[in-house]
Each structure stands twice: as structure tokens, then as C-alpha cells.
């Protein structure tokens, strides 16, 4: 029977721990064994001591975890807020020292010992934060690499024969121009541009804001062309960029726009669709609003695009974005802010 690599690693770790604790136990037995033959220890006091030690260790670990969760991730990861984190550690050191002083009844003889214990505890808290952050970064990088690989595989599967598709679109485009149907020719050209962008640019890690806006404008033009001209259907879109150099991952915003058209369009009831994207001073603000023309869950895969976009934002812009999704009985709204 062949053991799996993970089981072999676990078995190796367990063997090492058993050997280590057996060795320590043998040394302690040699040290205290003769005394145990003469006098039995107070098992109640020993159990109380061990229980107290376990509680102290759990308390130290909990302190380190809470410090990492609520202060390290909020302040230390931002260069402009790191001073807040070190100031907090100074306050924490003072608080730990005062608690130790209370434990020793404020005796001056224990000041040096309490200072040493405070420094040791503070060092563990700081070390825990950096180690936990490093492990978290590695997990995020692995997940991002995995998602990028899956996206590239999906794009490769979609590229069954892109040259054939583009040639076919070019043929239809030429026929439409010869027939003097410029509207159809423009739509075909926009569709070809969207397909080319999806197949080629989606494999890049970053593109310019101008490229992303051009893609969104072509997508919006195609969506407007397929919608009927109804007084009860209102579509408002606004894309604004201050012209300053800025980059973002390709196809980052399209899931929110697709969701708006997928669930907001209704031919039976009044429907409103609003899209506003603004990039200024390296900050992107997006607002998507639509009335619910289609019941959520009626179509297969509803909500998948928003879920994937949320996960992608968490990986690409940790602590640098704010995403708020609100759904009412008759509307759905998304607001997003990213520090590019």
C-alpha cells in the first residue's frame, strides 16, 4: 500500500514530536524520578498549574491573533498608517507591563522581571503578525496564480479557431459595406473588437484605463443596439477619465455591467439602468444601478459574475478597495472604489 505524500509528511512530523517529547520526558524522569519514589506530588496542584499554563498560552495566542486581525492588517500594510501601528504597540507594551505589575502587587523587586516578560510577549506579538501576513500573502499569490491559470485555460478553450471567426466577421463586414448597411457593418466591427480584446488582452495582468473604457464603450453600443426603443426602458451610461496614466486588470468591471443588463432589462415593466465610472487621481469609482426586470435565480449562473469579481478584487486589491452590493425588492445597486 502506497502512502500519499501528505500522509507521509504528517507521519514524519508525528514521529519527530513523539521522539522529542519522549526525550524530554526521559530527562525529567532522571531529574525528578528519585524524588517521586520518596514523596508523591500533589496532583491537584500540578493539574491546576498545567491548566493555568494552558490558559496563559491560549491568552497569548489570542492576543497575537487579535493584534494581527484588527491592527496589523488595518495599519501595517499601509505605508502611510504604519506609525499608528507602532504607536499602538507602545500602548500595548504599557498595558501588558501594568497587568504584570498588578500580578506582583506593584513590588519594585519585580520591575526588571516584568519589563523582560513584557518585551518577550511584545516580540511574540510582532513576530506573529509578520509571519501570519507572510503566510496570507503566499496563499493569496497561489490562489491568484491558480485563477490566472484557469482563466488562460478557459481562453484557450474559447480559441477553437479565432482566425476562422475573425475572417468570417470580416467577410460579413465587407458584405454589409457593399450593401451600404453601415449600421450592421459598425456592429460587426464592434463585435470583432470585443472578441479580439477578450481573446488577446485578457491574458495580460494590467491594461490602461483607456483600453478598458474602449472595451466597455463597444460592449455598451452592442447592448444598446439589441434593445428595443421603448419609453419605459431607460439606459444611462457615463465613463469619465482625467487622462492621468492608470492601469487596471482587464475585464475587471464587465461582470457588474453584464449583471445590469442581464437582470435589469424588462420589456413588460418600466426599467432603469444606470452606469457611472470615473477614474481620477489614481482612484476608480463605479456605480451600477438597475431595477429588477428578471427575478434573481430564474437564469442559470445568476450571481456568479459578481461573486467572481468580489474574489478577484480581494486578491488583486487587498485593503485597497471598497465594494458594496445592495439589493432591494425592486432594485440592485453596486458601488465600488479602488485605489489603483
C-alpha positions as CSV (number, residue, x, y, z in Angstrom):
1,X,0.0,0.0,0.0
2,X,1.5,3.3,-1.1
3,X,1.2,6.2,1.3
4,X,0.2,9.7,0.0
5,X,2.8,12.5,0.3
6,X,0.7,14.5,2.7
7,X,0.2,11.4,5.0
8,X,4.0,10.7,4.9
9,X,4.7,14.3,5.9
10,X,2.1,14.0,8.8
11,X,3.6,10.7,9.9
12,X,7.1,12.2,9.9
13,X,6.0,15.2,11.9
14,X,4.2,13.0,14.4
15,X,7.3,10.8,14.8
16,X,9.5,13.8,15.4
17,X,7.2,15.2,18.1
18,X,6.9,11.8,19.8
19,X,10.7,11.4,19.8
20,X,11.2,15.0,21.1
21,X,8.7,14.7,24.0
22,X,10.0,11.2,24.9
23,X,13.5,12.6,25.2
24,X,12.4,15.5,27.3
25,X,10.3,13.1,29.5
26,X,13.3,10.8,30.0
27,X,15.4,13.8,31.1
28,X,12.7,15.0,33.5
29,X,12.3,11.5,34.9
30,X,16.1,11.3,35.6
31,X,15.9,14.6,37.3
32,X,12.7,14.1,39.4
33,X,12.5,10.3,39.4
34,X,14.3,9.7,42.8
35,X,12.1,12.3,44.5
36,X,8.9,10.7,43.1
37,X,9.8,7.4,44.8
38,X,10.1,9.2,48.2
39,X,7.1,11.5,48.0
40,X,4.1,11.6,45.7
41,X,3.4,15.1,44.3
42,X,0.2,17.0,44.9
43,X,-1.8,16.0,41.7
44,X,-4.3,18.8,42.3
45,X,-1.7,21.5,42.4
46,X,0.0,20.0,39.4
47,X,-3.2,19.9,37.4
48,X,-4.0,23.5,38.4
49,X,-0.5,24.6,37.3
50,X,-0.8,22.9,34.0
51,X,-4.3,24.3,33.4
52,X,-3.1,27.8,34.3
53,X,-0.2,27.4,31.9
54,X,-2.6,26.3,29.1
55,X,-4.8,29.3,29.7
56,X,-1.9,31.7,29.6
57,X,-0.6,30.2,26.3
58,X,-4.1,30.4,24.8
59,X,-4.4,34.0,26.0
60,X,-1.0,35.0,24.5
61,X,-2.0,33.4,21.1
62,X,-5.4,35.1,21.2
63,X,-3.7,38.5,21.9
64,X,-1.3,38.0,19.0
65,X,-4.2,36.9,16.6
66,X,-6.4,39.9,17.6
67,X,-3.5,42.2,17.2
68,X,-2.8,40.9,13.6
69,X,-6.5,40.8,12.7
70,X,-7.6,44.3,13.8
71,X,-4.4,46.4,13.9
72,X,-1.7,44.9,11.7
73,X,-3.9,44.4,8.7
74,X,-5.5,47.8,9.1
75,X,-2.4,49.9,9.6
76,X,0.9,48.0,9.0
77,X,0.0,47.0,5.4
78,X,-0.5,50.7,4.5
79,X,2.8,52.7,4.4
80,X,1.0,55.8,5.4
81,X,-0.5,54.3,8.5
82,X,2.4,52.3,9.9
83,X,3.1,54.9,12.6
84,X,-0.3,54.2,14.0
85,X,0.6,50.5,14.4
86,X,3.9,51.2,16.2
87,X,2.1,53.7,18.5
88,X,-0.4,51.0,19.3
89,X,2.3,48.6,20.2
90,X,3.8,51.2,22.6
91,X,0.4,51.4,24.3
92,X,0.1,47.6,24.3
93,X,3.5,47.3,25.9
94,X,2.5,49.7,28.7
95,X,-0.8,47.8,29.2
96,X,1.0,44.4,29.5
97,X,3.5,45.8,31.9
98,X,0.8,47.3,34.2
99,X,-1.0,44.0,34.2
100,X,2.2,42.2,35.2
101,X,2.7,44.8,37.9
102,X,-0.7,44.1,39.3
103,X,0.1,40.4,39.4
104,X,3.2,41.1,41.5
105,X,1.4,43.7,43.7
106,X,3.5,46.6,42.4
107,X,6.6,45.3,44.1
108,X,9.7,47.2,42.9
109,X,11.8,44.0,43.1
110,X,9.8,42.6,40.1
111,X,10.1,45.6,37.8
112,X,13.0,44.2,35.8
113,X,11.4,40.8,35.5
114,X,8.1,42.4,34.4
115,X,9.9,44.5,31.8
116,X,11.6,41.4,30.4
117,X,8.4,39.4,30.2
118,X,6.7,42.4,28.5
119,X,9.4,42.6,25.9
120,X,9.2,38.8,25.3
121,X,5.4,39.0,24.9
122,X,5.6,42.0,22.6
123,X,8.2,40.4,20.5
124,X,6.0,37.3,20.1
125,X,3.0,39.5,19.1
126,X,5.1,41.4,16.5
127,X,6.6,38.2,15.1
128,X,3.2,36.5,14.9
129,X,1.9,39.5,12.8
130,X,4.7,39.3,10.2
131,X,4.6,35.5,9.9
132,X,0.8,35.4,9.6
133,X,0.9,38.2,7.0
134,X,3.6,36.4,5.0
135,X,1.6,33.1,5.0
136,X,-1.5,35.0,4.0
137,X,0.3,36.7,1.1
138,X,1.7,33.3,-0.1
139,X,-1.9,31.8,0.0
140,X,-3.2,34.8,-2.0
141,X,-0.5,34.5,-4.6
142,X,-1.1,30.8,-5.0
143,X,-4.8,31.4,-5.4
144,X,-4.2,34.2,-7.9
145,X,-1.8,32.1,-9.9
146,X,-4.4,29.3,-9.9
147,X,-7.2,31.6,-11.0
148,X,-4.9,33.1,-13.7
149,X,-4.1,29.6,-15.0
150,X,-7.7,28.6,-15.1
151,X,-8.6,31.9,-16.9
152,X,-5.9,31.2,-19.5
153,X,-7.1,27.6,-20.0
154,X,-10.6,28.9,-20.4
155,X,-9.4,31.4,-23.0
156,X,-7.5,28.7,-24.8
157,X,-10.7,26.6,-24.9
158,X,-12.6,29.5,-26.4
159,X,-9.9,29.9,-29.1
160,X,-11.2,27.0,-31.2
161,X,-10.3,28.7,-34.4
162,X,-10.1,32.5,-33.8
163,X,-8.7,33.1,-37.3
164,X,-11.8,31.5,-38.8
165,X,-14.1,33.6,-36.7
166,X,-12.4,36.8,-37.5
167,X,-12.2,36.0,-41.2
168,X,-16.0,35.2,-41.1
169,X,-16.7,38.5,-39.4
170,X,-14.6,40.4,-41.9
171,X,-16.5,38.7,-44.8
172,X,-19.8,39.7,-43.3
173,X,-18.5,43.2,-42.6
174,X,-17.4,43.6,-46.3
175,X,-20.8,42.4,-47.5
176,X,-22.6,44.8,-45.2
177,X,-20.5,47.7,-46.5
178,X,-21.1,46.7,-50.1
179,X,-24.8,46.7,-49.3
180,X,-24.4,50.2,-47.8
181,X,-25.7,49.0,-44.5
182,X,-23.3,50.9,-42.3
183,X,-25.2,50.2,-39.1
184,X,-24.7,46.4,-39.5
185,X,-21.1,47.0,-40.5
186,X,-20.4,49.0,-37.4
187,X,-21.9,46.4,-35.1
188,X,-19.9,43.7,-36.7
189,X,-16.7,45.7,-36.3
190,X,-17.5,46.3,-32.6
191,X,-18.2,42.6,-32.1
192,X,-14.9,41.7,-33.7
193,X,-13.1,44.2,-31.4
194,X,-14.8,42.8,-28.3
195,X,-13.8,39.2,-29.3
196,X,-10.2,40.3,-30.1
197,X,-9.9,42.1,-26.7
198,X,-11.4,39.1,-24.8
199,X,-9.0,36.6,-26.5
200,X,-5.8,38.6,-26.6
201,X,-5.9,41.3,-23.9
202,X,-7.5,39.1,-21.2
203,X,-4.2,37.2,-20.7
204,X,-2.3,40.4,-19.7
205,X,-2.1,41.3,-16.0
206,X,-2.7,45.0,-16.5
207,X,-4.1,47.3,-19.2
208,X,-4.6,51.0,-19.4
209,X,-7.8,52.7,-18.3
210,X,-8.2,53.9,-21.9
211,X,-8.3,50.3,-23.2
212,X,-10.8,49.2,-20.6
213,X,-13.0,52.2,-21.4
214,X,-12.9,51.5,-25.1
215,X,-13.9,47.9,-24.5
216,X,-16.8,49.0,-22.3
217,X,-18.0,51.5,-24.9
218,X,-18.1,48.9,-27.6
219,X,-19.9,46.5,-25.3
220,X,-22.5,49.2,-24.3
221,X,-23.0,50.0,-28.0
222,X,-23.9,46.4,-28.8
223,X,-26.2,46.2,-25.8
224,X,-28.0,49.4,-26.9
225,X,-28.4,48.1,-30.4
226,X,-30.1,45.0,-29.4
227,X,-32.5,46.7,-27.0
228,X,-35.9,47.9,-28.4
229,X,-36.7,51.6,-28.4
230,X,-39.3,51.8,-25.5
231,X,-40.3,54.8,-23.4
232,X,-40.4,52.5,-20.4
233,X,-36.7,51.4,-20.8
234,X,-34.1,54.0,-19.7
235,X,-30.4,53.4,-20.1
236,X,-27.9,56.0,-18.9
237,X,-24.1,55.4,-19.0
238,X,-21.2,57.7,-18.2
239,X,-17.5,56.9,-18.4
240,X,-15.1,59.6,-17.3
241,X,-11.3,59.6,-17.0
242,X,-9.0,62.5,-16.1
243,X,-6.3,61.4,-18.6
244,X,-3.7,60.6,-16.0
245,X,-1.8,57.3,-16.5
246,X,-3.5,54.5,-14.7
247,X,-3.8,50.7,-15.1
248,X,-6.2,48.0,-14.0
249,X,-6.7,44.3,-14.7
250,X,-8.6,43.6,-18.0
251,X,-12.3,42.7,-17.8
252,X,-12.4,43.8,-14.1
253,X,-15.6,45.9,-14.5
254,X,-17.5,43.9,-17.1
255,X,-19.2,41.5,-14.6
256,X,-21.1,44.4,-13.0
257,X,-22.1,45.8,-16.4
258,X,-23.3,42.4,-17.6
259,X,-25.2,41.8,-14.5
260,X,-27.0,45.1,-15.0
261,X,-28.2,44.2,-18.5
262,X,-28.9,40.5,-17.5
263,X,-31.3,41.3,-14.7
264,X,-32.3,44.9,-15.3
265,X,-33.9,44.8,-18.8
266,X,-37.7,44.3,-18.9
267,X,-40.0,44.7,-21.9
268,X,-43.1,44.4,-19.7
269,X,-42.4,46.8,-16.8
270,X,-40.6,50.1,-16.5
271,X,-36.9,49.5,-16.3
272,X,-34.0,51.8,-15.4
273,X,-30.3,51.0,-16.0
274,X,-27.6,53.4,-14.8
275,X,-23.8,53.0,-15.1
276,X,-21.2,55.6,-14.0
277,X,-17.5,55.0,-14.0
278,X,-15.0,57.7,-13.0
279,X,-11.2,57.5,-12.8
280,X,-9.5,60.5,-11.2
281,X,-6.2,60.9,-9.4
282,X,-5.5,57.2,-9.5
283,X,-8.8,56.3,-7.9
284,X,-11.7,54.4,-9.7
285,X,-15.3,54.9,-8.7
286,X,-18.1,52.8,-10.1
287,X,-21.8,52.9,-9.6
288,X,-24.2,50.5,-11.2
289,X,-28.0,50.7,-10.6
290,X,-30.8,48.8,-12.2
291,X,-34.4,47.9,-11.4
292,X,-35.0,44.2,-11.3
293,X,-36.7,43.2,-14.5
294,X,-35.8,39.5,-14.1
295,X,-36.2,37.6,-10.9
296,X,-32.9,36.7,-9.4
297,X,-32.3,33.0,-9.7
298,X,-34.5,32.5,-12.7
299,X,-31.5,32.2,-15.0
300,X,-28.7,29.7,-14.6
301,X,-25.5,31.1,-13.1
302,X,-27.1,34.2,-11.6
303,X,-24.7,35.9,-9.2
304,X,-21.6,34.0,-10.4
305,X,-20.1,37.1,-12.1
306,X,-20.5,39.3,-9.0
307,X,-19.1,36.5,-6.8
308,X,-16.0,36.0,-9.1
309,X,-15.5,39.8,-9.3
310,X,-15.6,40.1,-5.5
311,X,-13.0,37.3,-5.1
312,X,-10.8,38.8,-7.8
313,X,-10.9,42.2,-6.2
314,X,-9.9,40.7,-2.8
315,X,-6.9,39.1,-4.4
316,X,-5.8,42.0,-6.6
317,X,-6.5,44.9,-4.3
318,X,-6.5,43.7,-0.7
319,X,-7.3,46.6,1.6
320,X,-7.3,48.9,-1.4
321,X,-10.9,48.6,-2.5
322,X,-14.4,49.0,-1.1
323,X,-17.2,47.0,-2.7
324,X,-20.8,47.5,-1.6
325,X,-23.7,45.4,-3.1
326,X,-27.3,46.3,-2.1
327,X,-30.4,44.5,-3.3
328,X,-33.9,45.6,-2.6
329,X,-37.3,44.3,-3.6
330,X,-37.2,46.3,-6.9
331,X,-33.6,47.3,-7.4
332,X,-30.0,46.2,-7.4
333,X,-27.1,48.6,-6.8
334,X,-23.3,48.2,-6.8
335,X,-20.7,50.8,-5.7
336,X,-17.0,50.2,-6.0
337,X,-14.0,52.3,-5.1
338,X,-10.4,51.1,-6.0
339,X,-7.1,52.8,-5.2
340,X,-5.3,52.0,-8.5
